[in-house]
């Protein structure tokens, strides 16, 4: 069936799938529910960034651990990041999600404090190096800024670098959450200095497999080159909001076993 779809038919099919999945029901089973617990911009973006950072593996366990982490941050992530004292960080030591451990968690809090105090916050640091139709250079520059302070070398692996051919799935997902205003209350759209047209699809095993079946992607590895190829295909379907198709690809893969 998929080989016979022309571009218009494919767009129509995927647009219908976007409509099906890009709605508030999606939140119930997705890690995006964590930043939806907050209303203040900085709380939303910090909780979203930390949740996206640990968003790999079983979705239930991601959500459970992200909730635990918010509890450790007194359910006030921005206040904790900005005002924590050294001894406040000790309670983060036992935190673990897969290979992201307490040492990494403490480093992330320190680096976030540095970003807010020296770069005027997350939105500002990503906006600074944004290109017309890509934020991949921004992600790389963000990583550099994030680790400008003294840090454990091991923690660097928890922030991907697209300029080293990473698909940077988790940061691209975080950016989708912050920048897309989908009018349905799933993505937040609170970073108005950036545009949905600059976003890249959070490429993972599900979206990658579905994209290949629909001939949107040929490359076999889910890396930076594959991301560029998928981005190019999705921009042909909607240049203003290419990443809305993440809902369609992910939904088809996870919920329909497409």
SULGIUR-V248772 format. One record per backbone hydrogen bond with DSSP energy under -1.0 kcal/mol. CO is the residue of the C=O (numbers start at 0). NH is the residue of the N-H. If there is no record, write none. Layout:
CO;NH, CO;NH
//
This chain:
0;3, 1;4, 5;9, 6;10, 7;11, 8;12, 9;13, 10;14, 11;15, 12;16, 13;17, 14;18, 15;19, 16;20, 17;21, 20;22, 22;25, 23;26, 26;29, 29;32, 30;33, 31;35, 33;36, 34;37, 39;43, 40;44, 41;45, 42;46, 43;47, 44;48, 45;49, 46;50, 47;51, 48;52, 49;53, 51;54, 53;55, 57;61, 58;62, 59;63, 60;64, 61;65, 62;66, 63;67, 64;68, 65;69, 66;70, 67;71, 68;72, 69;74, 70;73, 72;75, 75;79, 76;80, 77;81, 78;82, 79;83, 84;87, 85;88, 88;91, 89;92, 91;94, 96;99, 99;96, 100;104, 101;105, 102;106, 103;107, 104;108, 105;109, 106;110, 107;111, 108;112, 109;113, 110;114, 111;115, 112;116, 113;117, 114;118, 114;120, 120;124, 121;125, 122;126, 123;127, 126;129, 133;130, 134;138, 135;139, 136;140, 137;141, 138;142, 139;143, 140;144, 141;145, 142;146, 144;147, 151;154, 152;155, 154;157, 155;158, 160;163, 160;165, 161;164, 164;223, 167;171, 168;172, 169;173, 170;174, 171;175, 172;176, 173;177, 174;178, 175;179, 176;187, 176;188, 177;190, 189;191, 190;193, 194;197, 195;198, 200;202, 203;207, 204;208, 205;209, 206;210, 207;211, 208;212, 209;213, 210;215, 211;214, 220;222, 222;226, 223;227, 224;228, 225;229, 226;230, 227;231, 228;232, 229;233, 230;234, 233;237, 240;243, 241;244, 242;245, 243;246, 244;248, 245;249, 246;250, 247;251, 248;252, 249;253, 250;254, 250;255, 251;257
//
